[in-house]
Each structure stands twice: as C-alpha cells, then as structure tokens.
Amino acid sequence: MKRTVEQLEHTDEFKRAVETCKSQRKSAGKNPENCFAIITDQFKKSGKPIYVKDRKTEHSEYVEQGYEQKRVQIYTEFGAD
C-alpha cells in the first residue's frame, strides 16, 4: 500500500487563534513567529480539533504531516583490510 503525506486543513477556530496570537504578540513587542507552536500546544492540551478532517482515521493511506522525535543509536563495525 502506498503511503503519502498530505497537508491537512486547519479549523477556522485554530486559524483565528493563531492570527489573534500573532497580533497580540506583535503589539506586545514579542516574536509572533512562535504562535503556531503555542496554539498547537494549547489545542492539544485542551482536546480541541486542530484539523477540519483527521484523515489518519478516515483513510489509512494518509499520514499526518509533522515531526516525531525518536531516540536512535547507530552501530558500525570497522574492519581491518
């Protein structure tokens, strides 16, 4: 099965929250670039939907776009030639 990454559409509430955050931080003299991460964290903690349609549950061939941190150890062998 072919898996693809698809950009999901954000809810109107999420978009408004990000824009409000940007304008508030800009007027307070703070960096407005952090708003996307701030609002995403707030929505996840409160259980509010971030995306209009969560295609991960609807179609198994779609993967939500994003980063996932994993701890990885790499081993290698050096051979004497």
MOPAC internal coordinates of N, CA, C and O (Angstrom, degrees):
PM7 1SCF
backbone

  N    0.0000 0     0.00 0     0.00 0    0    0    0
  C    1.4433 1     0.00 0     0.00 0    1    0    0
  C    1.5273 1   108.06 1     0.00 0    2    1    0
  O    1.2310 1   120.01 1   -47.34 1    3    2    1
  N    1.3012 1   117.59 1   132.66 1    3    2    1
  C    1.4512 1   123.59 1   179.50 1    5    3    2
  C    1.5282 1   109.25 1   -82.32 1    6    5    3
  O    1.2310 1   120.91 1   -50.72 1    7    6    5
  N    1.3286 1   115.87 1   129.28 1    7    6    5
  C    1.4571 1   120.52 1   178.55 1    9    7    6
  C    1.5148 1   108.28 1  -109.50 1   10    9    7
  O    1.2310 1   120.76 1   -43.68 1   11   10    9
  N    1.2999 1   116.15 1   136.32 1   11   10    9
  C    1.4551 1   121.09 1  -179.63 1   13   11   10
  C    1.5194 1   109.97 1  -126.25 1   14   13   11
  O    1.2310 1   121.06 1   -23.10 1   15   14   13
  N    1.3089 1   115.58 1   156.90 1   15   14   13
  C    1.4529 1   121.51 1   175.25 1   17   15   14
  C    1.5169 1   106.89 1  -101.58 1   18   17   15
  O    1.2310 1   120.62 1   -51.27 1   19   18   17
  N    1.3138 1   116.41 1   128.73 1   19   18   17
  C    1.4536 1   120.40 1  -177.85 1   21   19   18
  C    1.5189 1   109.72 1  -127.70 1   22   21   19
  O    1.2310 1   121.10 1   -44.00 1   23   22   21
  N    1.3161 1   115.49 1   136.00 1   23   22   21
  C    1.4592 1   120.64 1   177.26 1   25   23   22
  C    1.5330 1   108.02 1   -74.34 1   26   25   23
  O    1.2310 1   120.43 1   -58.81 1   27   26   25
  N    1.3117 1   116.79 1   121.19 1   27   26   25
  C    1.4569 1   121.35 1  -178.91 1   29   27   26
  C    1.5243 1   109.68 1   -89.85 1   30   29   27
  O    1.2310 1   120.79 1   -30.43 1   31   30   29
  N    1.3251 1   116.10 1   149.57 1   31   30   29
  C    1.4696 1   121.47 1  -179.44 1   33   31   30
  C    1.5278 1   109.47 1   -83.61 1   34   33   31
  O    1.2310 1   120.82 1   -47.45 1   35   34   33
  N    1.3364 1   116.03 1   132.55 1   35   34   33
  C    1.4585 1   121.52 1   179.00 1   37   35   34
  C    1.5277 1   110.43 1   -78.42 1   38   37   35
  O    1.2310 1   121.17 1   -27.00 1   39   38   37
  N    1.3367 1   115.37 1   153.00 1   39   38   37
  C    1.4629 1   120.43 1   177.90 1   41   39   38
  C    1.5317 1   109.39 1   -70.19 1   42   41   39
  O    1.2310 1   120.84 1   -21.98 1   43   42   41
  N    1.3289 1   116.00 1   158.02 1   43   42   41
  C    1.4616 1   120.81 1   178.40 1   45   43   42
  C    1.5295 1   110.84 1   -61.69 1   46   45   43
  O    1.2310 1   120.57 1   141.49 1   47   46   45
  N    1.3351 1   116.52 1   -38.51 1   47   46   45
  C    1.4668 1   120.96 1   179.76 1   49   47   46
  C    1.5361 1   110.41 1   -62.03 1   50   49   47
  O    1.2310 1   120.73 1   138.36 1   51   50   49
  N    1.3295 1   116.21 1   -41.64 1   51   50   49
  C    1.4603 1   120.86 1   179.06 1   53   51   50
  C    1.5357 1   110.50 1   -64.60 1   54   53   51
  O    1.2310 1   120.69 1   134.78 1   55   54   53
  N    1.3470 1   116.28 1   -45.22 1   55   54   53
  C    1.4682 1   120.34 1   179.92 1   57   55   54
  C    1.5298 1   111.05 1   -61.25 1   58   57   55
  O    1.2310 1   120.59 1   136.60 1   59   58   57
  N    1.3416 1   116.49 1   -43.40 1   59   58   57
  C    1.4692 1   120.38 1   179.09 1   61   59   58
  C    1.5231 1   111.13 1   -63.17 1   62   61   59
  O    1.2310 1   120.87 1   138.88 1   63   62   61
  N    1.3293 1   115.95 1   -41.12 1   63   62   61
  C    1.4647 1   120.36 1  -179.61 1   65   63   62
  C    1.5290 1   111.12 1   -63.39 1   66   65   63
  O    1.2310 1   120.39 1   139.05 1   67   66   65
  N    1.3271 1   116.86 1   -40.95 1   67   66   65
  C    1.4664 1   120.40 1   178.75 1   69   67   66
  C    1.5238 1   110.38 1   -65.48 1   70   69   67
  O    1.2310 1   120.20 1   135.21 1   71   70   69
  N    1.3243 1   117.22 1   -44.79 1   71   70   69
  C    1.4726 1   120.65 1   179.89 1   73   71   70
  C    1.5271 1   111.43 1   -64.72 1   74   73   71
  O    1.2310 1   120.17 1   139.87 1   75   74   73
  N    1.3252 1   117.28 1   -40.13 1   75   74   73
  C    1.4655 1   121.22 1   177.38 1   77   75   74
  C    1.5294 1   110.05 1   -63.02 1   78   77   75
  O    1.2310 1   120.83 1   135.57 1   79   78   77
  N    1.3099 1   116.01 1   -44.43 1   79   78   77
  C    1.4587 1   121.50 1   178.61 1   81   79   78
  C    1.5295 1   110.34 1   -59.45 1   82   81   79
  O    1.2310 1   120.57 1   135.08 1   83   82   81
  N    1.3296 1   116.52 1   -44.92 1   83   82   81
  C    1.4643 1   120.58 1  -179.47 1   85   83   82
  C    1.5254 1   111.34 1   -60.63 1   86   85   83
  O    1.2310 1   120.24 1   133.79 1   87   86   85
  N    1.3247 1   117.14 1   -46.21 1   87   86   85
  C    1.4640 1   119.88 1  -178.35 1   89   87   86
  C    1.5314 1   111.18 1   -67.36 1   90   89   87
  O    1.2310 1   119.96 1   141.92 1   91   90   89
  N    1.3361 1   117.69 1   -38.08 1   91   90   89
  C    1.4591 1   120.82 1   179.24 1   93   91   90
  C    1.5239 1   111.51 1   -67.10 1   94   93   91
  O    1.2310 1   120.57 1   136.62 1   95   94   93
  N    1.3339 1   116.51 1   -43.38 1   95   94   93
  C    1.4671 1   119.96 1  -179.60 1   97   95   94
  C    1.5281 1   111.23 1   -69.45 1   98   97   95
  O    1.2310 1   120.52 1   144.05 1   99   98   97
  N    1.3262 1   116.60 1   -35.95 1   99   98   97
  C    1.4613 1   120.47 1   179.42 1  101   99   98
  C    1.5309 1   109.94 1   -65.38 1  102  101   99
  O    1.2310 1   120.32 1   135.95 1  103  102  101
  N    1.3370 1   117.00 1   -44.05 1  103  102  101
  C    1.4677 1   120.39 1  -179.82 1  105  103  102
  C    1.5333 1   111.83 1   -69.14 1  106  105  103
  O    1.2310 1   120.51 1   155.60 1  107  106  105
  N    1.3380 1   116.63 1   -24.40 1  107  106  105
  C    1.4655 1   120.49 1   177.96 1  109  107  106
  C    1.5293 1   111.66 1   -87.58 1  110  109  107
  O    1.2310 1   120.34 1   179.76 1  111  110  109
  N    1.3413 1   116.96 1    -0.24 1  111  110  109
  C    1.4630 1   120.44 1   178.82 1  113  111  110
  C    1.5143 1   113.51 1    79.91 1  114  113  111
  O    1.2310 1   119.96 1  -161.05 1  115  114  113
  N    1.3287 1   117.68 1    18.95 1  115  114  113
  C    1.4684 1   122.23 1   179.48 1  117  115  114
  C    1.5181 1   109.35 1  -103.44 1  118  117  115
  O    1.2310 1   120.82 1   -12.49 1  119  118  117
  N    1.3166 1   116.03 1   167.51 1  119  118  117
  C    1.4588 1   122.41 1  -179.22 1  121  119  118
  C    1.5322 1   110.44 1   -73.85 1  122  121  119
  O    1.2310 1   119.38 1   -64.19 1  123  122  121
  N    1.3431 1   118.79 1   115.81 1  123  122  121
  C    1.4615 1   120.93 1  -179.36 1  125  123  122
  C    1.5363 1   113.60 1   -78.59 1  126  125  123
  O    1.2310 1   120.37 1   172.82 1  127  126  125
  N    1.3253 1   116.90 1    -7.18 1  127  126  125
  C    1.4705 1   120.18 1  -178.45 1  129  127  126
  C    1.5278 1   112.81 1   -69.32 1  130  129  127
  O    1.2310 1   119.80 1   162.18 1  131  130  129
  N    1.3184 1   117.98 1   -17.82 1  131  130  129
  C    1.4670 1   121.70 1  -178.32 1  133  131  130
  C    1.5196 1   113.41 1   -82.71 1  134  133  131
  O    1.2310 1   120.02 1   173.88 1  135  134  133
  N    1.3214 1   117.57 1    -6.12 1  135  134  133
  C    1.4657 1   121.04 1  -172.18 1  137  135  134
  C    1.5240 1   113.80 1   -62.70 1  138  137  135
  O    1.2310 1   119.53 1   141.75 1  139  138  137
  N    1.3282 1   118.49 1   -38.25 1  139  138  137
  C    1.4596 1   120.08 1  -178.53 1  141  139  138
  C    1.5327 1   110.10 1   -59.42 1  142  141  139
  O    1.2310 1   120.67 1   133.75 1  143  142  141
  N    1.3311 1   116.32 1   -46.25 1  143  142  141
  C    1.4691 1   120.11 1   179.44 1  145  143  142
  C    1.5276 1   111.42 1   -67.05 1  146  145  143
  O    1.2310 1   120.32 1   139.22 1  147  146  145
  N    1.3132 1   116.99 1   -40.78 1  147  146  145
  C    1.4667 1   121.31 1  -179.21 1  149  147  146
  C    1.5234 1   111.02 1   -62.51 1  150  149  147
  O    1.2310 1   120.48 1   131.95 1  151  150  149
  N    1.3248 1   116.69 1   -48.05 1  151  150  149
  C    1.4671 1   120.93 1  -178.09 1  153  151  150
  C    1.5293 1   111.04 1   -69.14 1  154  153  151
  O    1.2310 1   120.16 1   141.29 1  155  154  153
  N    1.3297 1   117.29 1   -38.71 1  155  154  153
  C    1.4662 1   120.35 1   177.09 1  157  155  154
  C    1.5189 1   110.20 1   -58.58 1  158  157  155
  O    1.2310 1   120.26 1   134.46 1  159  158  157
  N    1.3328 1   117.11 1   -45.54 1  159  158  157
  C    1.4581 1   121.60 1   179.48 1  161  159  158
  C    1.5266 1   111.06 1   -62.83 1  162  161  159
  O    1.2310 1   120.29 1   136.33 1  163  162  161
  N    1.3349 1   117.04 1   -43.67 1  163  162  161
  C    1.4697 1   120.62 1   179.51 1  165  163  162
  C    1.5276 1   111.38 1   -63.15 1  166  165  163
  O    1.2310 1   120.18 1   137.09 1  167  166  165
  N    1.3331 1   117.26 1   -42.91 1  167  166  165
  C    1.4647 1   120.31 1  -179.63 1  169  167  166
  C    1.5258 1   111.03 1   -66.04 1  170  169  167
  O    1.2310 1   120.08 1   139.34 1  171  170  169
  N    1.3259 1   117.45 1   -40.66 1  171  170  169
  C    1.4706 1   120.01 1   179.41 1  173  171  170
  C    1.5181 1   110.85 1   -64.24 1  174  173  171
  O    1.2310 1   120.34 1   137.36 1  175  174  173
  N    1.3393 1   116.95 1   -42.64 1  175  174  173
  C    1.4714 1   120.68 1  -179.78 1  177  175  174
  C    1.5205 1   112.08 1   -65.31 1  178  177  175
  O    1.2310 1   120.57 1   144.89 1  179  178  177
  N    1.3447 1   116.52 1   -35.11 1  179  178  177
  C    1.4666 1   119.43 1  -178.23 1  181  179  178
  C    1.5295 1   112.70 1   -88.77 1  182  181  179
  O    1.2310 1   120.13 1   171.36 1  183  182  181
  N    1.3380 1   117.35 1    -8.64 1  183  182  181
  C    1.4607 1   120.78 1   178.45 1  185  183  182
  C    1.5188 1   113.74 1    80.88 1  186  185  183
  O    1.2310 1   120.21 1  -167.02 1  187  186  185
  N    1.3272 1   117.21 1    12.98 1  187  186  185
  C    1.4665 1   120.76 1   178.78 1  189  187  186
  C    1.5241 1   109.55 1   -76.64 1  190  189  187
  O    1.2310 1   119.96 1   -32.03 1  191  190  189
  N    1.3327 1   117.68 1   147.97 1  191  190  189
  C    1.4718 1   119.86 1   179.30 1  193  191  190
  C    1.5302 1   110.94 1   -72.31 1  194  193  191
  O    1.2310 1   121.13 1   -42.96 1  195  194  193
  N    1.3190 1   115.44 1   137.04 1  195  194  193
  C    1.4593 1   122.01 1   178.62 1  197  195  194
  C    1.5215 1   110.10 1   -96.72 1  198  197  195
  O    1.2310 1   120.82 1   145.78 1  199  198  197
  N    1.3213 1   116.04 1   -34.22 1  199  198  197
  C    1.4620 1   121.30 1  -176.81 1  201  199  198
  C    1.5251 1   111.00 1  -110.98 1  202  201  199
  O    1.2310 1   120.83 1   -29.67 1  203  202  201
  N    1.3409 1   116.03 1   150.33 1  203  202  201
  C    1.4563 1   122.04 1   179.47 1  205  203  202
  C    1.5238 1   109.54 1   -62.05 1  206  205  203
  O    1.2310 1   121.00 1   132.80 1  207  206  205
  N    1.2988 1   115.69 1   -47.20 1  207  206  205
  C    1.4560 1   120.69 1  -178.48 1  209  207  206
  C    1.5147 1   108.03 1  -137.41 1  210  209  207
  O    1.2310 1   120.42 1   -56.28 1  211  210  209
  N    1.3148 1   116.81 1   123.72 1  211  210  209
  C    1.4587 1   120.38 1   179.92 1  213  211  210
  C    1.5239 1   108.25 1   -86.00 1  214  213  211
  O    1.2310 1   120.55 1   -82.97 1  215  214  213
  N    1.2911 1   116.55 1    97.03 1  215  214  213
  C    1.4632 1   121.20 1  -175.07 1  217  215  214
  C    1.5156 1   113.12 1   -73.07 1  218  217  215
  O    1.2310 1   119.90 1   165.77 1  219  218  217
  N    1.3132 1   117.80 1   -14.23 1  219  218  217
  C    1.4502 1   120.92 1   178.18 1  221  219  218
  C    1.5257 1   110.68 1   -60.58 1  222  221  219
  O    1.2310 1   120.75 1   139.16 1  223  222  221
  N    1.3139 1   116.16 1   -40.84 1  223  222  221
  C    1.4528 1   119.96 1  -178.29 1  225  223  222
  C    1.5311 1   111.46 1   -84.64 1  226  225  223
  O    1.2310 1   121.09 1   154.54 1  227  226  225
  N    1.3331 1   115.52 1   -25.46 1  227  226  225
  C    1.4546 1   119.46 1  -176.27 1  229  227  226
  C    1.5308 1   112.81 1   -82.69 1  230  229  227
  O    1.2310 1   120.46 1   136.23 1  231  230  229
  N    1.3329 1   116.73 1   -43.77 1  231  230  229
  C    1.4553 1   122.05 1  -178.60 1  233  231  230
  C    1.5160 1   108.98 1  -129.34 1  234  233  231
  O    1.2310 1   120.25 1   -61.10 1  235  234  233
  N    1.3129 1   117.13 1   118.90 1  235  234  233
  C    1.4537 1   120.01 1  -175.13 1  237  235  234
  C    1.5222 1   113.47 1   -71.46 1  238  237  235
  O    1.2310 1   119.10 1   168.30 1  239  238  237
  N    1.3403 1   119.33 1   -11.70 1  239  238  237
  C    1.4602 1   119.66 1   179.78 1  241  239  238
  C    1.5261 1   112.66 1   -83.71 1  242  241  239
  O    1.2310 1   119.70 1   175.18 1  243  242  241
  N    1.3348 1   118.17 1    -4.82 1  243  242  241
  C    1.4552 1   121.57 1   179.47 1  245  243  242
  C    1.5236 1   110.27 1  -100.88 1  246  245  243
  O    1.2310 1   120.91 1   -36.36 1  247  246  245
  N    1.3072 1   115.86 1   143.64 1  247  246  245
  C    1.4569 1   122.50 1   176.99 1  249  247  246
  C    1.5138 1   107.26 1  -123.03 1  250  249  247
  O    1.2310 1   120.04 1   -47.46 1  251  250  249
  N    1.3041 1   117.53 1   132.54 1  251  250  249
  C    1.4624 1   120.79 1  -179.84 1  253  251  250
  C    1.5231 1   109.33 1   -66.85 1  254  253  251
  O    1.2310 1   121.17 1   -43.58 1  255  254  253
  N    1.3262 1   115.37 1   136.42 1  255  254  253
  C    1.4467 1   120.22 1  -179.33 1  257  255  254
  C    1.5199 1   109.30 1   -75.60 1  258  257  255
  O    1.2310 1   120.98 1   -42.69 1  259  258  257
  N    1.3072 1   115.74 1   137.31 1  259  258  257
  C    1.4560 1   120.29 1   177.94 1  261  259  258
  C    1.5127 1   110.62 1   160.58 1  262  261  259
  O    1.2310 1   121.08 1    -0.42 1  263  262  261
  N    1.3083 1   115.54 1   179.58 1  263  262  261
  C    1.4485 1   121.56 1  -179.37 1  265  263  262
  C    1.5098 1   109.72 1  -109.34 1  266  265  263
  O    1.2310 1   121.54 1   -31.45 1  267  266  265
  N    1.3155 1   114.65 1   148.55 1  267  266  265
  C    1.4472 1   120.18 1   176.45 1  269  267  266
  C    1.5147 1   107.25 1  -133.90 1  270  269  267
  O    1.2310 1   120.35 1   -52.09 1  271  270  269
  N    1.3232 1   116.94 1   127.91 1  271  270  269
  C    1.4505 1   120.24 1  -179.84 1  273  271  270
  C    1.5197 1   109.16 1   -86.92 1  274  273  271
  O    1.2310 1   121.37 1   -46.18 1  275  274  273
  N    1.3171 1   114.98 1   133.82 1  275  274  273
  C    1.4590 1   120.72 1   175.69 1  277  275  274
  C    1.5194 1   108.35 1  -138.04 1  278  277  275
  O    1.2310 1   120.90 1   -35.00 1  279  278  277
  N    1.2907 1   115.88 1   145.00 1  279  278  277
  C    1.4520 1   121.61 1   177.34 1  281  279  278
  C    1.5266 1   107.27 1   -87.67 1  282  281  279
  O    1.2310 1   120.84 1   -53.80 1  283  282  281
  N    1.3231 1   115.99 1   126.20 1  283  282  281
  C    1.4597 1   120.98 1  -176.07 1  285  283  282
  C    1.5225 1   109.21 1  -129.48 1  286  285  283
  O    1.2310 1   120.42 1   -43.01 1  287  286  285
  N    1.3167 1   116.80 1   136.99 1  287  286  285
  C    1.4587 1   121.84 1   173.23 1  289  287  286
  C    1.5164 1   107.55 1  -115.87 1  290  289  287
  O    1.2310 1   120.95 1   -46.43 1  291  290  289
  N    1.3060 1   115.79 1   133.57 1  291  290  289
  C    1.4578 1   121.08 1  -179.18 1  293  291  290
  C    1.5231 1   108.60 1  -113.80 1  294  293  291
  O    1.2310 1   121.07 1   -51.88 1  295  294  293
  N    1.3045 1   115.56 1   128.12 1  295  294  293
  C    1.4557 1   121.70 1   179.03 1  297  295  294
  C    1.5238 1   108.67 1  -113.43 1  298  297  295
  O    1.2310 1   121.16 1   -36.10 1  299  298  297
  N    1.3098 1   115.38 1   143.90 1  299  298  297
  C    1.4513 1   119.69 1   176.53 1  301  299  298
  C    1.5176 1   109.63 1  -142.67 1  302  301  299
  O    1.2310 1   121.11 1   -25.76 1  303  302  301
  N    1.2898 1   115.48 1   154.24 1  303  302  301
  C    1.4471 1   121.20 1   177.99 1  305  303  302
  C    1.5098 1   108.97 1  -114.16 1  306  305  303
  O    1.2310 1   121.29 1   -46.13 1  307  306  305
  N    1.3268 1   115.15 1   133.87 1  307  306  305
  C    1.4508 1   120.60 1   176.70 1  309  307  306
  C    1.5121 1   107.20 1  -103.80 1  310  309  307
  O    1.2310 1   120.86 1   -59.59 1  311  310  309
  N    1.3017 1   115.97 1   120.41 1  311  310  309
  C    1.4609 1   119.94 1  -179.03 1  313  311  310
  C    1.5218 1   111.14 1   -99.26 1  314  313  311
  O    1.2310 1   121.31 1   -33.17 1  315  314  313
  N    1.3016 1   115.11 1   146.83 1  315  314  313
  C    1.4649 1   120.14 1   176.84 1  317  315  314
  C    1.5179 1   107.39 1   -90.97 1  318  317  315
  O    1.2310 1   120.78 1   -63.35 1  319  318  317
  N    1.3178 1   116.11 1   116.65 1  319  318  317
  C    1.4652 1   120.08 1  -179.28 1  321  319  318
  C    1.5013 1   111.39 1   -91.70 1  322  321  319
  O    1.2310 1   120.10 1   180.00 1  323  322  321

